[in-house]
Amino acid sequence: MKILVVEDEKLLVKGIKFNLEQEGYQVITAFDGEEAVNLAHDDSIDLILLDLMLPKMDGFTACRTIRGFSNVPIIMLTAKSEDIDKILGLEYGADDYITKPFNIREVTARIKAILRRVNPTPKGDKSKVLVSGDITLDYNFRRASVGDRVVELTSKEFDLLELFLKNPGKVYTRENLLDSAWGIGYPSEERTIDVHMRRLREKIEENPAEPKYLKTKWGVGYYYKKD
């Protein structure tokens, strides 16, 4: 699998590249946001590690630009610990974020977790589509259809929607959703769920302000109402 590492600290890039190659990944690198966007057009890239503070084009802008033509999983690397930076990264389309300084083992663990979900090991004759009411999930392309309308999803949006479609009517707390889509004990924040749910509604719902499918159980969490 091929990973694009985007970071302007060359020593850090060298260390990340070495460790990922030891894990068997093919690694390509970029040192500024514009180069990252250009390289991201390569359809063979499986995941992008994207630093926030970059020359020429910052990570937020690069992430948003890449999301305009690709749903490749993006993990944002940031030296900033403020919640607003994490939330902005998710708003612009990142699937996850890691705050510097980080342990390289954490980085590889996050990469493996996301790639396992995006490229699951086939089990028997598992159906390649999941249909629930008007919504269809296509496992081959990791995207959804609402009626005749095709919806492109990020890896986490796909995971969340799959969970809801398989369990219509079941109410999930934010903690439940974090455990299901990110893994039990995963070091993330419940507000992360609100950002992903808002983005998912914007893609799925005709009117996100009055959702037809992805409902809120006030004071509890979210659930899927099958049409």
N, C-alpha and C positions, 0 to 999 in steps of 0.2 A: 504494500500500500504506500501511496505517496503523500507526504505531508509538506506543506509550505510553511516555513518559519519566517515570520516578518518581525524583525527586531534590529534597531540601529546600533546596539552594543555588540560589537563583533566578537568579543571574548565570550559573551553570554551565548551568542549564536553558535559559536564553536562547541561549547559545552553541551547545548541542547542537541545539536546535530549529532555529535558523537554518541550520546546516550540513546537517542532514537534509532540510530543506525545499529547500535548494539541489540536493540529490540527487534531488528529485522525490517524497519521502515526505510523507504527511500525518501531522502530529504532534499528539498530545494530551498533556497533562501532568498530573501529580499531585505533590503536595508532602508527602504522608505515606502511610503504609502502608494505612490504612483506606480512603482515597480511591482508592488503587491497586486494591485488591481490588474495590471497587464498580465502577470503570471497566472492570476486566478481564472483567466479565460480557458486555461488548460483543463479539459473535462476529466482528465485522469487523476486530478488532485482529489484526495479523499478527505482531507481535513486541513484547516488553516489555524496556526497559532499566530495571533495578531496583536502586536504591542499597541498600546494606546498612544504613547508619545513618540511620534515619528516625524522625520523631516519631509518636506514637500507636501504631504497630505497626512493628516492625523488619522489615528486608528478608527475613530468614530466615522469620519467621512469615508475612509476606505471600506469599512464594513458596510455602510449604507450603499455605497456604489456597487460593491460585489453582490449584495442582495438584489440589485436591479437585474442581474443576469444569472445568478447561481444560488442554489440552496445548499451548497457545500457546508458542512458543519464548521463553525468558527468558535474557537476559544480565545477570549480576549485576555491578554497579559497586561496588567496595569500596576504601576508603582503607587497608585492612589488607592486609599482604603475607604474614601468617602462613599456613602451609599449612592449618592447622585451619579457618580461615575459608573458604578456597577449597573444601575438602572438604565442609564443612558445607553450603555453598551448593549443591553438586552433590547431596548427600544429600537436601536438601529439594526437589530437582527442577529446579534451574537447568541450562540446557544449556551454559552457558559463563560465564566471569567475566573481567573486565578490572580491573586494579589501577590506582588513581589514584596519581600524575597520569598521564593518558594523552593520546595524540595523537588528535585527532578523526578523522584518517584511519584510524587503527587501528580505531576504533569503527565507522566506516562500512564498512570492509573486512570486519569480523566480521559485521555485519548482512547485508551482501550475500551472504556465504558461506553463512550459515544459511538465508536466504530462497531462495537458489538450490536448496538441497537440499530444502527443504520444498515449493517450487513449481517443479519442474524444467520446462524447456522441452520440450514433447512432441516425440518423435522417431519419425516414421513411425507405424506401428500398434503401438507398444509396448503390451504387455499391461498391464491395469490391476490385475492381481493376480499374485502370485508364490506358487506352491505348492511346498512341499518337505516330504514326509512328512505329518505331522499339522499342520504350521504353514502358514498362509496370510497373506501380506502384502497389504493392500489399499492401493493407491497413492492412491486417491481420498480416503480418510479418514485415511491415515497411521497405520494401526493394524494389529494382527495378530489372528489367531484360532488358538487351539490346540484342535483338534477343534471342538466347538461353543461354546467359551468365547472371548468377545471380549476382547482385551487392548488398552487404550489406551497408546500409546507417546509419549514425547517425541521431538523431532526427531533427537537423537543416538542414542537407543535404536533408532529405526527404521533409521537409517543403518547402525548396527552389525549389527543382525539381518539386514538385507538383504545385507550383505557375507558373513555367515556362510552364509545360505541359498543364495547363488549359488555358494559354494565349499565344499561339504560335505567334511569330512575335512582340509581345509587348516589347518595350524597358523599362527596369527598371533601375532607378538610384540606387546608393548604398543606399541612404536615403529611397527610395521606398522599397527596399528589407529589410532593417532593420525594417521599420514600419510593413511590412507584416509578416515577420518571427519571429520577436522579440516583436512586439507591438509598437504602437505609443508612442513616448516619452521615449522609453526604453533607459537607460543610457549605450549605447555601442558606438563603434567607427566604422566609415565607412570602415576602413582597415580590420575590422573583416569580412566583406563581401568578400573582395579579397581572404582572407585565405580560407574561406569556398568554394568559387567558384573554387579555384585552386584544393582543395581536391576533389570536386565533379567532376571536369573534369578528374582528374586522375583515377577516378572510372568508369566514363561513356564513356569517349572518347577513341578511339583506339590510337589516337595521340593527347595528351593534348596540345601540342605546336601548333597544327593546328586543333582546335576543329570543329567537324562536326555539333554538336547539340547546345552547349552552346557558343554562339557567343558574341563578344565584340563590342559594338558601341562606337568607340573611342571618348573620351571626354564626353560621356553621361552615359553609363552603360552596362548592359548585356541583351541579349534576347535569346529565344529558337527558333531555326530553325527546323521546323518539316520536317523530311526526306520524 
